[in-house]
């Protein structure tokens, strides 16, 4: 089967999505505006500046149509409902799949009139819509789109890579409490909340350290802010890491933190859970789909650094609760969060579209 994908080739999630179909034996092509990550499949980069508005996507419509026509796919899959969604909808008469990543529905769609027009246009043209959280299904239904063509599947984790290690496997484990964040350094993830919590954590746990894995436009400002409040010795900014390196950092940590203000199902959260790291995350709808407060993690109000610090301090002191959370999360990820099993369901649905007009 031949599948043409449209999406941001600089994103790991996009490369991983396309790679799955390549590994399953499908003939794939990824069309993108962005500088691509290295990948073992064909990528066609559209020339010109990366578009920030719908007009920038539509201006490449003729080229996109030509590339799709030449490739002659059975199905076209736009990965992201805004921008790439309408581009795919206008570029082909072949069955269209739209893969929603969260921000396209939760952030972009309500942000402007043009987004409130383009996103439903793409979703209505789609034969199949994939989402990774119930709240995305609810928001899409509110646009007047039938639930029947929506399939929920979690991006999931590779359990060959993300799994817990015991002390025998990691003999140089640091005995001091280690708090880890693996979110990118973008404003929506609100790393200021974590930085503001650090002095409070250190007042109770002076040997604690915070490891921030990820890069982004906020990095310089966040590093300067940590230095300005005198906690730079307790925070390690690791920068961008490979999945293997992220797994290694998670396996050494004690508490996982996500301070995001908006999200769909977070792969970073699932990776931490799969490594046996109890999570303390913001009390937003997508996190509630995975975390039952006080049972398999802690939910704290978004933006509240004091609540975050207190939750971490209290959790570090409760070994029995930490062990219980670890067991519950390992079981939960095994049941719902495995990448290969989840993607097989998506593949079946996409294959069923081939040949439909």
C-alpha positions as CSV (number, residue, x, y, z in Angstrom):
1,X,0.0,0.0,0.0
2,X,1.2,3.5,-0.8
3,X,0.6,6.3,1.7
4,X,1.5,10.0,1.3
5,X,2.0,11.8,4.6
6,X,2.0,15.6,5.1
7,X,3.5,16.8,8.3
8,X,6.3,18.5,10.2
9,X,9.4,16.4,9.5
10,X,11.3,18.1,12.3
11,X,9.1,16.5,14.9
12,X,10.0,13.1,16.4
13,X,6.3,12.2,16.6
14,X,5.8,12.7,12.9
15,X,8.9,10.7,11.9
16,X,7.9,7.9,14.3
17,X,4.4,7.8,12.8
18,X,5.6,7.5,9.2
19,X,8.3,5.1,10.2
20,X,5.8,2.6,11.6
21,X,4.1,2.3,8.3
22,X,7.4,2.0,6.5
23,X,8.4,-0.8,8.9
24,X,5.1,-2.6,8.2
25,X,6.0,-2.8,4.5
26,X,4.1,0.1,3.1
27,X,5.5,2.5,0.5
28,X,5.6,5.9,2.1
29,X,6.4,9.5,1.2
30,X,6.5,12.4,3.7
31,X,5.9,15.9,2.3
32,X,7.0,18.7,4.6
33,X,7.9,22.4,4.9
34,X,10.4,21.9,7.8
35,X,14.0,20.9,7.8
36,X,13.6,17.1,8.3
37,X,15.2,14.9,10.9
38,X,17.1,12.0,9.6
39,X,14.8,9.2,8.5
40,X,15.1,6.0,6.4
41,X,12.3,6.9,4.0
42,X,11.7,9.4,1.3
43,X,11.0,13.0,2.3
44,X,10.1,15.8,-0.1
45,X,10.7,19.3,1.4
46,X,8.6,22.1,-0.1
47,X,10.7,25.1,-1.0
48,X,10.4,28.5,0.6
49,X,9.9,29.8,4.1
50,X,8.1,27.7,6.7
51,X,4.5,29.0,6.6
52,X,3.0,30.5,9.8
53,X,-0.4,31.2,8.3
54,X,-2.8,29.2,6.1
55,X,-1.9,31.3,3.0
56,X,1.7,30.0,3.2
57,X,0.4,26.4,3.0
58,X,-2.0,27.1,0.2
59,X,0.7,28.9,-1.8
60,X,2.4,25.5,-2.2
61,X,-0.8,23.7,-3.2
62,X,0.1,23.2,-6.8
63,X,3.5,21.7,-5.8
64,X,1.9,19.4,-3.2
65,X,-0.7,18.2,-5.7
66,X,2.0,17.4,-8.2
67,X,4.0,15.4,-5.7
68,X,1.0,13.5,-4.6
69,X,-0.1,12.8,-8.1
70,X,3.4,11.6,-9.0
71,X,3.5,9.3,-6.0
72,X,0.0,8.0,-6.6
73,X,-0.9,7.0,-3.1
74,X,-3.8,4.8,-2.0
75,X,-4.3,7.1,1.0
76,X,-3.1,10.6,2.1
77,X,-2.5,11.2,5.8
78,X,-2.2,14.8,7.1
79,X,-0.5,14.9,10.4
80,X,-1.9,18.0,12.2
81,X,-5.4,19.3,11.5
82,X,-4.3,23.0,11.1
83,X,-2.1,23.9,8.1
84,X,-1.3,20.4,6.9
85,X,-4.9,19.3,7.3
86,X,-6.5,21.7,4.7
87,X,-3.4,21.3,2.5
88,X,-4.1,17.6,2.3
89,X,-7.8,18.1,1.9
90,X,-7.2,20.4,-1.1
91,X,-4.4,18.4,-2.7
92,X,-6.1,15.1,-3.4
93,X,-9.3,13.2,-4.0
94,X,-7.8,10.0,-2.5
95,X,-9.1,9.0,1.0
96,X,-7.8,11.4,3.6
97,X,-6.8,10.6,7.1
98,X,-6.2,13.5,9.6
99,X,-4.0,12.8,12.6
100,X,-4.6,15.3,15.4
101,X,-1.8,16.0,17.7
102,X,-3.6,18.1,20.4
103,X,-2.4,21.7,19.9
104,X,-4.2,21.8,16.6
105,X,-7.5,21.2,18.3
106,X,-6.9,22.7,21.8
107,X,-4.7,25.8,20.9
108,X,-4.9,26.6,17.2
109,X,-8.6,26.0,16.5
110,X,-9.9,28.5,19.1
111,X,-7.1,31.1,18.4
112,X,-8.5,32.8,15.3
113,X,-11.3,32.8,12.8
114,X,-9.2,31.3,10.0
115,X,-8.3,28.4,12.3
116,X,-12.0,28.0,13.2
117,X,-12.7,27.6,9.5
118,X,-9.8,25.6,8.3
119,X,-9.7,22.9,10.9
120,X,-13.3,21.8,10.5
121,X,-12.9,21.9,6.7
122,X,-10.1,19.4,6.9
123,X,-11.8,17.2,9.4
124,X,-15.0,17.1,7.4
125,X,-13.1,16.1,4.3
126,X,-11.3,13.3,6.2
127,X,-12.5,9.7,6.0
128,X,-10.7,8.9,9.3
129,X,-9.6,11.1,12.1
130,X,-7.1,9.9,14.7
131,X,-6.9,11.4,18.2
132,X,-5.0,10.5,21.4
133,X,-7.4,11.8,24.1
134,X,-11.1,11.8,24.8
135,X,-11.2,15.6,25.1
136,X,-10.1,15.9,21.5
137,X,-13.0,13.7,20.4
138,X,-15.4,15.9,22.4
139,X,-14.0,19.1,20.8
140,X,-14.2,17.7,17.3
141,X,-17.8,16.6,17.9
142,X,-18.6,20.1,18.9
143,X,-17.5,21.2,15.4
144,X,-20.4,19.1,14.0
145,X,-18.2,16.1,13.0
146,X,-19.4,12.5,13.6
147,X,-17.7,10.4,16.2
148,X,-18.0,7.4,13.9
149,X,-15.0,8.4,11.9
150,X,-12.8,9.2,14.9
151,X,-10.5,6.6,16.3
152,X,-8.6,7.1,19.6
153,X,-5.1,5.7,19.7
154,X,-2.3,6.7,22.0
155,X,1.1,7.3,20.5
156,X,2.4,5.0,23.1
157,X,5.9,3.9,24.1
158,X,8.4,1.4,23.1
159,X,8.7,-0.9,26.1
160,X,12.0,-2.3,24.8
161,X,13.4,1.1,25.6
162,X,11.3,2.6,28.3
163,X,11.2,0.2,31.3
164,X,12.3,0.4,34.9
165,X,15.8,-0.5,36.1
166,X,16.5,-1.8,39.6
167,X,19.5,-0.8,41.7
168,X,21.5,-3.8,40.6
169,X,21.2,-2.7,37.0
170,X,22.1,0.8,37.8
171,X,24.8,0.6,40.5
172,X,25.8,4.3,40.5
173,X,22.3,5.5,41.2
174,X,22.3,8.9,43.0
175,X,20.7,8.6,46.5
176,X,19.6,12.2,46.6
177,X,16.0,12.9,45.2
178,X,16.0,13.6,41.5
179,X,13.1,15.4,39.9
180,X,12.9,15.2,36.1
181,X,11.1,17.0,33.3
182,X,11.3,15.8,29.7
183,X,9.1,18.4,28.0
184,X,10.4,20.8,25.4
185,X,11.3,24.3,26.5
186,X,8.3,26.1,25.0
187,X,6.1,28.5,26.9
188,X,3.0,26.2,26.9
189,X,4.9,23.8,29.1
190,X,5.5,26.5,31.7
191,X,8.9,25.4,33.0
192,X,8.8,28.6,35.1
193,X,6.4,26.8,37.4
194,X,9.0,24.1,38.1
195,X,11.8,26.6,38.5
196,X,9.7,28.6,41.0
197,X,9.1,25.4,43.0
198,X,12.8,24.5,43.3
199,X,13.7,26.8,46.2
200,X,10.7,25.4,48.2
201,X,11.8,21.9,47.4
202,X,15.4,22.7,48.5
203,X,14.2,24.1,51.8
204,X,13.0,20.6,52.7
205,X,15.3,18.5,50.6
206,X,18.6,20.5,50.2
207,X,20.3,17.7,48.2
208,X,17.5,17.4,45.7
209,X,18.3,18.1,42.1
210,X,16.2,18.8,39.0
211,X,17.0,17.5,35.6
212,X,15.4,19.2,32.6
213,X,15.7,17.2,29.4
214,X,14.7,19.1,26.3
215,X,15.5,22.2,24.3
216,X,13.5,25.1,22.8
217,X,13.3,28.9,22.6
218,X,12.8,29.3,26.3
219,X,16.1,27.7,27.3
220,X,18.3,30.7,27.6
221,X,15.7,32.7,29.6
222,X,15.1,29.7,31.9
223,X,18.8,29.2,32.6
224,X,19.2,32.9,33.4
225,X,16.2,32.8,35.7
226,X,17.5,29.8,37.6
227,X,20.8,31.6,38.0
228,X,19.1,34.9,39.1
229,X,17.3,33.1,42.0
230,X,20.4,31.2,43.0
231,X,19.4,27.6,42.2
232,X,21.6,27.0,39.2
233,X,23.7,24.4,41.1
234,X,20.5,22.3,41.7
235,X,19.2,22.4,38.1
236,X,20.8,20.5,35.2
237,X,19.7,21.6,31.7
238,X,20.5,18.5,29.5
239,X,19.3,20.0,26.2
240,X,17.8,17.8,23.4
241,X,18.4,14.1,24.0
242,X,17.9,10.9,22.0
243,X,15.1,8.5,23.1
244,X,17.8,6.2,24.5
245,X,19.3,9.1,26.5
246,X,15.8,10.1,27.8
247,X,15.1,6.6,28.9
248,X,18.4,6.5,30.8
249,X,17.7,9.8,32.6
250,X,14.1,8.6,33.5
251,X,15.5,5.4,34.9
252,X,17.7,7.3,37.3
253,X,15.0,9.7,38.5
254,X,12.6,9.6,41.4
255,X,9.8,11.9,40.5
256,X,8.5,13.0,37.0
257,X,7.1,16.5,36.6
258,X,5.1,18.0,33.8
259,X,3.9,21.6,34.2
260,X,2.1,21.9,30.9
261,X,-0.9,24.3,30.7
262,X,-2.4,22.4,27.8
263,X,-2.0,18.9,26.4
264,X,-3.5,15.9,24.8
265,X,-2.1,12.5,25.9
266,X,1.6,13.2,26.7
267,X,4.0,10.6,25.4
268,X,6.6,12.1,27.9
269,X,4.2,11.1,30.7
270,X,3.7,7.6,29.4
271,X,7.5,7.2,29.1
272,X,8.0,8.2,32.7
273,X,5.2,5.8,33.8
274,X,6.8,3.0,31.8
275,X,10.1,3.6,33.6
276,X,8.3,3.3,37.0
277,X,8.7,7.0,37.8
278,X,5.7,8.4,39.8
279,X,4.3,11.5,38.1
280,X,3.4,14.9,39.5
281,X,1.6,16.7,36.7
282,X,-0.8,19.6,36.2
283,X,-4.5,19.1,36.7
284,X,-5.6,19.4,33.1
285,X,-8.2,17.2,31.3
286,X,-5.8,15.1,29.3
287,X,-3.7,14.2,32.4
288,X,-6.9,13.1,34.2
289,X,-7.4,10.5,31.6
290,X,-4.2,8.8,32.9
291,X,-3.7,10.0,36.5
292,X,-6.1,9.4,39.4
293,X,-5.0,11.9,42.0
294,X,-3.3,10.3,44.9
295,X,-3.5,6.8,43.5
296,X,-1.0,6.5,40.6
297,X,0.2,10.1,40.6
298,X,-0.4,13.6,41.9
299,X,-2.4,16.3,40.1
300,X,-1.6,20.0,41.0
301,X,-3.2,23.2,39.8
302,X,-1.5,24.6,36.7
303,X,0.7,27.6,37.5
304,X,0.9,26.9,41.2
305,X,4.6,26.4,42.1
306,X,3.8,26.1,45.9
307,X,1.4,23.2,45.4
308,X,3.9,21.5,43.0
309,X,6.7,21.8,45.6
310,X,4.6,20.4,48.4
311,X,3.4,17.5,46.3
312,X,7.0,16.6,45.5
313,X,8.2,16.9,49.1
314,X,5.3,14.8,50.4
315,X,5.7,12.1,47.8
316,X,9.4,11.7,48.2
317,X,8.8,10.8,51.9
318,X,6.2,8.1,51.1
319,X,8.1,5.0,49.9
320,X,5.0,2.7,50.1
321,X,3.0,5.1,48.0
322,X,5.8,5.5,45.5
323,X,6.0,1.7,45.2
324,X,2.3,1.4,44.7
325,X,2.2,4.1,42.1
326,X,5.1,2.4,40.3
327,X,3.2,-0.9,40.1
328,X,-0.1,0.7,39.0
329,X,1.6,2.7,36.2
330,X,3.5,-0.2,34.8
331,X,0.3,-2.2,34.6
332,X,-1.6,0.8,33.0
333,X,1.0,1.4,30.3
334,X,1.1,-2.3,29.5
335,X,-2.7,-2.3,29.0
336,X,-3.1,1.0,27.2
337,X,0.1,2.6,26.2
338,X,2.2,0.3,24.0
339,X,3.1,1.9,20.7
340,X,3.2,-1.2,18.4
341,X,-0.2,-2.6,19.6
342,X,-1.9,0.8,19.3
343,X,-0.6,1.6,15.9
344,X,-1.7,-1.8,14.5
345,X,-5.3,-0.7,15.1
346,X,-4.6,2.5,13.2
347,X,-3.0,0.6,10.3
348,X,-6.0,-1.7,10.0
349,X,-8.4,1.3,9.7
350,X,-6.1,3.1,7.2
351,X,-5.7,0.0,5.0
352,X,-9.5,-0.4,4.9
353,X,-9.7,3.0,3.2
354,X,-7.6,2.0,0.2
355,X,-9.6,1.9,-3.0
356,X,-12.5,4.0,-1.7
357,X,-13.5,6.9,-3.8
